[in-house]
Amino acid sequence: MFIRKTTLFKIHISKIMFNIIIYGICFSSLALSQETENQSLPILIHNYRNGVVHVGQLQDETETKNIKWLGTAFLVDESCTFATAKHIFNNANREKLVIRFQLPSDLSKVRTLRARVLYEDSKSDIAFLKIDSFNNQPCNSKNLYSFPLLVEMAKDSLVGEAIFIIGYPMLSSDQNIDYPAVRQGIISSTNIKFSSGPMILLDLFGVPGFSGSPVILEKTGQAIGVIFGPGPTKRNYGFEWATPICQGDYLKATETANKK
């Protein structure tokens, strides 16, 4: 009788712990959703743009004004790690990479810093950049906005969801525009495969320079993809493609880099 009661008690405790874990996960997602709902879209975008950076290559080691711009990247932690599209480094000198961003305290000013490639995924178009130090101290990016990533990609449930992207499109001949631009659209499909696997098809027009930009889920503020480009479709069709990204990609990148 004692054994039976003990077993029932353990089962009861296990159920309670399971419910607590599930409640915690749901509550975290709900809190994130409510946080975005309680702010207007212009305020949210103002915050998000503080986590989006311009990626380029120095043409002259001593002159930060002479930069060949490659694309966009976005912050994913508080220690200066940025996600971007791997293909922007095609034909680029990885020893001369820089990022540039507006200062949150004064958007009329920009800061340019040297960066390095932390990790490039062998099977997808995802890469990560890293700034190791600033002012002789380990780099700390707490003053910028760090984008939360999905724990895992629930692709089928995202079709029809509103999204927007923030990046640095090439809008002029000098390509030196340090003001991030926003485009809004919806997720058209998550099941069409090309390259390494299923991609996210977006119903919005893309522009060169947006490559590496975050695809932001409007209702939660989470980054769910990295802009790839027109992919197998032409840009005049009005679609853009993105590579899915989640926390597993970030963990893989940082763990692999730490082993080197």
Secondary structure, DSSP 8 states (H G I E B T S, - for coil): -HHHHHHHHHHHHHHHHHHHHHHHHHHHHHHHHHHHHTS-HHHHHHHHGGGEEEEEEEEETTEEEEEEEEEEEEE-STTSEEEEEGGGGTT--GGGEEEEEEETTEEEEEEEEE-EEEEE-SSSSEEEEE--EETTEE---TTS----B-SS--GGGGTT-EEEEEE----STT----S-EEEEEEEEES--EETTEE-EEEES---TT-TT-EEEETTT--EEEEEEESTTS-GGGT-EEEEE--HHHHHHHHHHHHH-
